[in-house]
Amino acid sequence: MIYVHVPFCRSFCTYCGFYSEKTSDCTESGFIRALCSETGRRKDEICVSGGPDTLYIGGGTPSVLPLSALEAVVEAIGMAGGRWQDEFTVEVNPEDIVEKGPEYARGLLQLGVSRVSMGVQSLDDRVLRWMNRRHDAASARKAYGILREAGFRNISVDLISGISFLDDDTWLSTIDEVLSGMGTGTAPEHISAYQLSVEPDSALAGMVESGHYSEAPDDRCERQYYILCRRLAEAGYHHYEISNFALPGREAVHNSAYWHHLPYVGLGPAAHSLSVSPAGTGNGVIYRRSWNSPSLADYLSASSSGDFSSIRGGETLTAEQVMLERIMLSLRTDSGIGEQAVRNFCRPDAVDAALASGALVRCPGPAAFNLRIPEDRFFISDNIIGELV
């Protein structure tokens, strides 16, 4: 599993707290050279990254890059032993697809991209303007059509709910138009839907602090979440993770591996990695998390010096940390986690209480030894997990 972080955006969304910088031709070319250099220097990690063979290029906004830049990245990863036969995803923004047109979309396919994740967020122009998105609803529809016409058969669409001025009817209208295929008649294979959250260092955090924005009440956020769950269930989607829905067989391979705590290699500024290696004593394995500095300037400097270790931090996870993360991640999914593992880590009385109240249930069928949070409690999953751990 390989993740590439492209740290560029043409503008910054109101809600976003991910690391990114304004793009320019100069910084883009320098970044690509540095990324290819890091890829080569981490060849040993890439060859044994573990998990499914997936490549995910995210950001930031990868679609601001020209095809030639993406081609250089893919070639470098391939030369380092990277494989992506199970899934190759690129995140795109609608305005880039519209601006660059069908040729760009076809170029992504020719590059081997098998899945596109497009940040639509809303199909209401008032909401999009407030978010400081560069596209409007018409552009989102057009971009989706371009991707379909180019030949993409696995498209994921991102949506956001829980905005203080977003009413239920507008939210439902967006969901229904997405399900209609935004004019194409073909619904997306995957939908990721998130409740608006106030991320540190985002413009939204400043708006809340200054009193220019008040968060939506919990009851409205919960209502909109279950409007989404109901409509997507009616449309045949599998609700396989708290925020993620897929038509059967179209679940995200790369992201699912994160939720199952599998190892991965992260390349680029601010990218994180998780490695797993034998403990050396014959008992168990060692989990180590590492990360690159969230600074393009540092990243370019490290490339110039040939020493990427100078911008990498890391930690070895304790057995307790590993188990805590595994429980927290697994309980976000509909497949859950083994009951015995939960009982070994959590207080038995807390597990029994959660089962008695319906906050936890046993999975049906072959996964009967697993516990999960039922869909009608997903909205309060953080509280349920907090009570357990």
C-alpha positions in Angstrom: 0.0 0.0 0.0 1.4 3.3 -1.0 0.0 6.8 -0.3 1.3 10.0 -2.1 0.5 13.4 -0.6 0.4 16.2 -3.2 0.6 19.4 -1.1 -0.9 21.8 -3.6 -4.2 23.7 -3.8 -5.2 26.7 -5.9 -7.4 28.0 -3.0 -8.1 26.8 0.5 -11.5 25.5 1.5 -13.1 27.0 4.6 -13.2 23.7 6.5 -9.9 22.1 5.5 -7.1 21.4 8.0 -4.9 19.2 5.7 -1.5 20.5 4.9 -1.3 22.2 1.5 0.2 25.3 -0.2 -0.6 27.5 -3.1 0.6 25.9 -6.3 3.0 27.3 -8.9 4.9 25.8 -11.8 8.2 26.2 -10.0 7.1 24.5 -6.8 5.3 21.7 -8.7 8.4 20.8 -10.7 10.7 20.9 -7.6 8.2 18.8 -5.7 8.0 16.1 -8.4 11.8 15.8 -8.5 11.9 15.5 -4.7 9.1 13.0 -4.6 10.8 10.8 -7.2 14.0 11.1 -5.1 12.3 10.1 -1.9 10.6 7.2 -3.7 14.0 5.8 -4.8 15.5 6.2 -1.4 12.7 4.3 0.3 12.7 1.5 -2.2 13.2 -1.2 0.5 10.1 0.0 2.3 8.0 0.2 -0.8 8.9 -3.4 -1.9 7.7 -4.8 1.5 5.0 -2.3 2.4 2.5 -5.2 2.9 -1.3 -5.1 2.7 -3.1 -5.0 -0.7 -1.3 -3.7 -3.8 -2.8 -0.2 -3.9 -1.7 3.3 -4.8 -3.5 6.3 -3.6 -2.6 9.8 -4.7 -4.3 12.4 -2.5 -3.8 15.8 -1.1 -4.2 18.7 -1.4 -5.4 18.5 -4.9 -3.5 16.0 -7.1 -5.5 17.1 -10.2 -3.8 20.4 -10.3 -0.8 18.5 -11.6 -0.3 17.9 -15.3 -0.4 14.4 -16.6 3.4 14.5 -17.2 4.0 15.1 -13.5 1.7 12.2 -12.5 3.4 10.0 -15.1 6.8 10.8 -13.5 5.5 9.8 -10.1 4.0 6.6 -11.2 7.1 5.6 -13.1 9.3 6.3 -10.1 7.0 4.2 -7.8 7.0 1.4 -10.3 10.8 1.4 -10.5 11.0 1.2 -6.8 8.9 -2.0 -6.8 5.5 -0.5 -6.0 2.4 -2.3 -7.3 -1.2 -1.2 -7.6 -2.9 -4.1 -9.3 -5.7 -4.1 -6.7 -6.6 -0.4 -6.9 -5.1 2.9 -8.1 -7.0 6.0 -6.9 -6.4 9.7 -7.6 -8.3 12.5 -5.9 -9.6 15.2 -8.3 -11.6 18.4 -8.0 -14.4 19.1 -10.5 -12.9 22.4 -11.7 -9.7 20.7 -12.8 -11.5 18.1 -14.8 -13.7 20.7 -16.5 -10.7 22.9 -17.2 -8.5 20.1 -18.5 -11.3 18.3 -20.3 -11.8 14.7 -21.6 -8.1 14.4 -22.7 -7.0 14.7 -19.1 -9.5 12.2 -17.9 -8.5 9.7 -20.6 -4.9 10.3 -19.7 -5.6 9.3 -16.1 -7.1 6.0 -17.4 -4.1 5.4 -19.6 -1.8 6.0 -16.6 -3.5 3.1 -14.9 -5.9 5.0 -12.6 -8.7 2.6 -11.8 -10.7 4.8 -9.4 -11.3 8.5 -9.0 -12.4 10.2 -5.8 -14.0 13.6 -6.6 -14.7 16.3 -4.0 -18.2 17.4 -4.9 -19.2 18.3 -1.3 -22.5 19.9 -2.3 -24.7 20.6 -5.3 -26.0 23.8 -3.8 -24.1 26.9 -5.0 -24.7 28.8 -1.8 -23.0 26.1 0.2 -20.2 25.8 -2.3 -19.5 29.5 -2.1 -19.4 29.4 1.7 -17.0 26.5 1.5 -14.7 28.6 -0.8 -14.8 25.8 -3.3 -13.6 26.8 -6.8 -16.4 24.9 -8.6 -20.1 25.4 -8.7 -22.8 22.8 -9.0 -22.9 23.0 -12.8 -19.2 22.3 -12.9 -19.5 19.3 -10.6 -22.2 17.8 -12.9 -20.0 18.5 -16.0 -16.9 17.0 -14.4 -18.8 13.8 -13.4 -20.1 13.5 -17.0 -16.5 13.9 -18.4 -15.2 11.2 -16.2 -18.0 8.8 -17.2 -17.6 9.6 -20.9 -13.9 9.0 -20.6 -14.5 5.5 -19.4 -14.2 5.6 -15.6 -16.3 2.8 -14.0 -15.3 3.4 -10.4 -16.0 6.9 -9.2 -16.3 8.0 -5.5 -18.0 11.3 -4.6 -17.4 13.2 -1.4 -20.2 15.0 0.3 -20.4 17.2 3.5 -23.4 17.6 5.9 -24.0 19.2 9.2 -23.5 22.8 8.1 -25.4 25.3 10.3 -27.4 26.7 7.4 -27.9 23.5 5.4 -31.5 22.4 5.7 -32.7 18.9 5.4 -34.5 19.4 2.1 -31.3 20.8 0.4 -29.2 18.0 1.8 -31.7 15.4 0.5 -31.8 17.1 -2.9 -28.0 16.8 -3.2 -28.1 13.1 -2.2 -30.9 12.4 -4.7 -29.1 14.2 -7.6 -25.9 12.3 -6.8 -27.8 9.0 -6.9 -29.3 10.0 -10.2 -25.8 10.3 -11.6 -25.8 14.1 -11.9 -27.3 14.0 -15.4 -25.6 10.8 -16.6 -28.1 8.3 -15.2 -25.3 6.3 -13.6 -24.8 6.7 -9.8 -21.3 6.7 -8.4 -20.0 3.4 -7.2 -18.9 4.9 -3.9 -20.0 7.8 -1.7 -18.0 9.2 1.2 -20.0 11.6 3.4 -18.7 13.5 6.3 -20.1 15.8 8.9 -18.6 19.2 8.9 -16.0 19.4 11.7 -13.9 22.3 13.0 -10.3 21.4 12.2 -7.4 23.2 14.0 -5.8 25.9 11.8 -8.6 25.9 9.3 -10.4 29.1 8.3 -13.5 27.6 9.9 -11.8 27.4 13.3 -11.0 31.1 13.1 -14.7 31.8 12.1 -15.9 29.9 15.1 -13.5 31.6 17.5 -14.4 35.0 16.2 -18.2 34.3 16.4 -18.7 34.4 12.7 -19.9 30.8 12.6 -21.9 28.7 15.0 -21.8 24.9 14.6 -25.0 23.1 13.7 -26.9 21.5 16.6 -26.3 17.8 17.2 -29.9 16.8 16.5 -29.8 18.3 13.0 -26.4 16.6 12.2 -27.8 13.3 13.4 -31.0 13.7 11.4 -29.0 14.5 8.2 -26.7 11.5 8.8 -29.7 9.1 9.0 -31.3 10.7 6.0 -28.2 9.8 4.1 -28.1 6.2 5.6 -31.7 5.6 4.6 -31.5 6.9 1.1 -28.3 5.1 0.3 -29.7 1.9 1.7 -32.7 2.2 -0.5 -30.4 2.7 -3.5 -28.6 -0.5 -2.7 -25.4 0.8 -1.1 -23.4 -1.1 1.4 -22.7 1.0 4.5 -19.3 -0.6 5.3 -17.7 2.2 7.4 -19.2 5.1 9.4 -18.7 7.6 6.6 -18.4 5.3 3.5 -21.0 3.7 1.3 -20.4 1.5 -1.8 -22.3 -0.5 -4.3 -21.6 -4.2 -3.5 -18.0 -5.0 -4.5 -16.9 -1.4 -4.9 -15.7 -0.8 -1.4 -12.4 1.1 -1.3 -9.6 -1.4 -1.1 -6.9 1.1 0.0 -9.0 2.9 2.7 -10.3 -0.4 4.0 -6.8 -1.5 4.7 -6.3 1.5 6.9 -9.3 0.5 9.0 -7.9 -3.0 9.4 -4.5 -1.6 10.6 -2.4 -2.9 7.7 1.0 -1.4 6.9 1.5 1.3 4.3 4.1 3.7 3.0 3.4 7.4 2.8 5.4 9.7 0.4 5.5 13.4 0.3 5.3 16.3 2.8 3.1 15.5 5.9 2.6 11.8 4.7 2.5 9.2 7.4 3.6 5.5 7.2 3.0 2.4 9.3 5.4 -0.5 9.2 5.2 -3.9 10.7 8.3 -6.1 11.4 9.1 -9.2 13.4 9.9 -8.5 17.0 13.1 -10.6 16.8 12.2 -12.7 19.8 9.9 -15.1 18.0 6.9 -13.5 19.7 4.8 -10.9 17.9 5.6 -8.0 15.7 6.7 -4.4 16.1 4.5 -1.6 14.8 6.2 1.7 13.9 4.6 4.9 12.7 6.6 7.5 10.9 5.9 10.8 9.2 7.4 13.5 7.0 7.5 17.1 8.1 4.4 19.1 7.0 6.6 21.6 5.2 7.3 21.7 1.5 10.4 23.9 2.1 11.8 21.2 4.4 10.9 18.5 1.9 12.7 20.3 -0.9 15.7 20.9 1.3 15.9 17.3 2.3 15.8 16.3 -1.4 18.7 18.7 -2.2 20.8 17.2 0.6 19.8 13.7 -0.1 18.8 13.1 3.5 15.1 12.6 4.0 15.7 11.1 7.4 16.3 14.7 8.6 12.6 15.5 8.1 11.1 12.3 9.4 9.7 11.7 12.8 8.5 8.4 14.2 7.4 6.3 17.2 7.3 2.6 18.1 3.8 1.7 19.2 3.3 -0.2 22.4 1.1 -3.3 22.4 -1.6 -1.2 24.2 -1.5 1.5 21.5 -1.8 -1.1 18.7 -4.8 -2.8 20.3 -6.5 0.5 21.1 -6.1 1.7 17.5 -7.2 -1.6 16.2 -10.4 -1.5 18.2 -11.2 2.1 17.4 -10.6 1.6 13.7 -12.4 -1.7 13.5 -15.5 -0.5 15.3 -15.9 2.1 12.6 -16.7 -0.7 10.1 -19.7 -3.0 9.7 -17.3 -6.1 10.0 -16.3 -5.1 13.5 -13.6 -6.9 15.5 -13.3 -10.2 17.4 -15.3 -10.3 20.6 -12.5 -12.0 22.5 -10.0 -9.2 21.5 -12.4 -6.6 22.8 -12.9 -8.5 26.1 -9.2 -8.9 26.5 -8.5 -5.2 26.2 -11.7 -3.5 27.6 -13.4 -3.9 30.9 -15.7 -7.0 30.6 -18.5 -5.2 32.4 -18.3 -2.3 29.8 -18.6 -4.9 27.0 -21.6 -6.6 28.6 -23.3 -3.3 29.2 -22.8 -2.2 25.6 -24.3 -5.6 24.4 -27.2 -5.3 26.8 -28.0 -1.7 25.6 -27.6 -2.5 21.9 -24.6 -0.2 21.5 -22.7 -3.3 20.4 -24.1 -6.3 18.5 -22.7 -9.6 17.3 -22.2 -9.7 13.5 -24.3 -12.2 11.6 -23.1 -15.2 9.6 -19.4 -16.1 9.3 -18.4 -13.1 11.3 -20.5 -14.1 14.3 -17.5 -14.0 16.7 -17.1 -10.3 15.9 -18.7 -7.3 17.6 -19.8 -4.2 15.8 -21.6 -1.0 16.4 -25.0 -1.2 14.7 -25.8 1.4 12.0 -28.5 3.1 14.1 -25.8 3.9 16.7 -23.0 4.9 14.2 -23.6 8.6 14.8 -22.7 8.2 18.5 -19.8 5.7 17.8 -17.2 8.0 19.5 -19.2 7.9 22.7 -19.6 4.1 22.6 -15.9 3.5 21.9 -15.0 5.9 24.7 -17.1 4.0 27.1 -15.3 0.8 26.1 -11.7 1.9 26.2 
